[in-house]
Amino acid sequence: MTRPPIDLRSDTVTRPTDAMRRAMAAAEVGDDVYGDDPTVNRLQALAAERFGFERALLFPTGTQSNLAALMAHCGRGDEYLVGQEAHTYRYEQGGAAVLGSIQPQPLENEPDGTIDLARIAAAIKPVDVHFARTRLLALENTIGGRVLPPDYLREATAFAHARGLATHLDGARLYNAIVKLGVSETAAVAGFDSVSLCLSKGLGAPVGTLLLGSAPFIDAARRWRKALGGGMRQSGVLAAAGLYALEHQVARLAEDHDNAAYLAEGLRGIGLDAPPPQTNIVYVSIPRADVAPLREALALSGVLATVAERTRLATHLQVSRADVAAAVDAFAAYFRRG
Ligand SMILES: *Cc1c(COP(=O)(O)O)cnc(C)c1O
C-alpha cells in the first residue's frame, strides 16, 4: 500500500493546500481583540458583502458560532424551535440549554430535511406565564447532505417572522447548497436574520466559522464569543485560510458533488442501497453482520470510513475521482468475497 489512505469519514478532514498555506504564512496580522487584525477584518467584510449582511464575525468553530448566535437571539427562559436532526440540537451537547439557559423545542424533520410549517405553528407557545417564550426558528442547510428547497425556506422564514420569531440558519455546508442550486449567496440566505457558515468543512480551511447578521446582532454575538472562550489574537493567520477558501475553493465543490454521485452509483453497481446524493454526502446501507468486517477490510485496503448500518461517506478536496473508483473497488472486493 503506497498511496495515502482515502479518507471518506468527513469533509472536515480536508487539509490546507500548499497555496492556502502560503496565504496563511504571508498574512498581515494584528490583535483582533482590539479589532486590529487587517486579514480578519478583510475576511469578515468580504463575507458580509457577499451574503448581504451588515456584519460578519469569525469564530474558531461552528459550535461556538451557533451557540453565540442562539444566545444573541434568545435570553434565559426563551425557547428555540429546531429539527430533531439539527446539529445545534443533537450534536452540540445541548449547549444552548447548558450554557445559554435556552429551552430547545425539537421538531421532527421530514424526509427532505424540512420541518413542516404546521408542526412549527403548533409548537409556538402562547404568551402565558406557564410557557417558555418562543423566540427563534433555527434551520440547517444542507442537512445530512440534503439541500432545503428554496420555496420552503421562503415560506418558513416568512411564517416565522409573521409569528414574531427570529430566524437562524446553521449553514455549516451552505456553500454546497449554493453551488448545487447555482443561486447567489444573497438568495440563499434571504429570510434569515443570522447565518453560521463553516470554512473548515468542504471549503478546506483548517479552522474557522463565520457568523453573519446585523450590526447589533453581531455586537451581541461578539460579547458572547468572549464569554464562551475569549477572543483570538493574531487570527489573521487563520482568516487568510478562510479568505483563500472563499476566493478559490467554492466553485470546486461541484467536483465533490460529482464524485459523491459517482461513488453512490458505484456502490449501487455492487448491489448496495446508496441513493443518489444531492451534495457531497453519500449514505449507504450495510447489513448488520457486515459492519465490523467491512470496516476492517476497508481499513486494510486504505479506505477510512465510519462503517455503520447507515454509513455516511463524504467526498472532499482530497478525494479524487480515482480515489472514489478505488474505494468502490474496496467495497466490491469485500462483498465479492463475502
Ligand atoms: C460541523 C458542523 C457544525 C459545527 O462545526 P464545528 O466547527 O465542528 O464546531 C455545525 N453544524 C453543522 C451542520 C455541522 O456540520
The ligand as an ORCA input file, in Angstrom:
! r2SCAN-3c Opt
* xyz 0 1
  C     -19.609     20.784     11.617
  C     -20.952     21.362     11.859
  C     -21.175     22.287     12.882
  C     -20.148     22.638     13.938
  O     -18.927     22.983     13.497
  P     -17.600     22.661     14.352
  O     -16.618     23.552     13.703
  O     -17.334     21.203     14.211
  O     -17.873     23.058     15.762
  C     -22.430     22.838     12.990
  N     -23.423     22.475     12.167
  C     -23.254     21.565     11.201
  C     -24.402     21.222     10.320
  C     -22.012     20.979     11.012
  O     -21.854     20.077     10.049
*
